[in-house]
């Protein structure tokens, strides 16, 4: 089995000057679907029961229990539809097209009711300032399939590299998952030691949820596509709590920089896309940021990390048996 080589052509050019309206609408649509998963799933520590996952066609919930049965919601960005599939054999398809958040919300709720699996969710968006309840939101209506597919292609590549990064850790680590509140793809590593209480203060986000999410020391990295106020897509890396000296750490590659207002390192998506080896460029960023934070925080890296022989390539290198 050979490891494939990926080039800059694999990483899409993102239409950052044109896609903000679509991103804002899609953000709210993913919150509706994500909240359905939230209310239907047993709580997992650090909110691991609520994110979406990058799929072969878009973003999906995975199976959500409903009594002794269950269902799945999946954004298919190739077909421009949201698919509802149940374990009882029911299917519904909702078109992804220009429409208000209110119309989309009603359609999702009606589809779930029509298959005998009605759900009620808290209808106020999270982590969004000046949030409008979903049933009342007639402001956000944009949907451009080409823009959404560009985002999905970027998520595919980031998910692939983050999955390899995650495989280099023996300690507790999160899945690579898409948080619909902050609208980013993330993966998190844990030292195993408790952390000081998180201060909270995230817009429209319960403080106790934030404290539970950061109950233990972490380093985390992710991809964020930007928003209207800050339209540049970035990869990011941070630690909680932030160790002394982290802002002055030597983090690769050269394009990486410290964002003081957020307390994290950032690397522009475009720097990765245009690099000679985008995968290596991104891996150098997340690996060096983690190493700097872990060393400054005194993590037992020898016990928590793995390379040879039991790292990401172990199955391929061990030989067929």
FENRA-V681308 format. One record per helix or strand of 2 or more residues. SS is the DSSP state (H for helix, E for strand). FROM is the first residue (numbers start at 0). TO is the last residue. Records with the same first field share a line. If there is no record, write none. Layout:
SS->FROM-TO + FROM-TO
//
This chain:
H->7-9 + 19-39 + 44-46 + 100-113 + 133-135 + 144-165 + 206-212 + 245-247 + 268-272 + 277-296 + 300-303 + 313-316
E->51-53 + 57-59 + 63-65 + 68-75 + 80-85 + 90-94 + 176-178 + 183-193 + 215-223 + 233-239 + 256-258 + 263-267
//
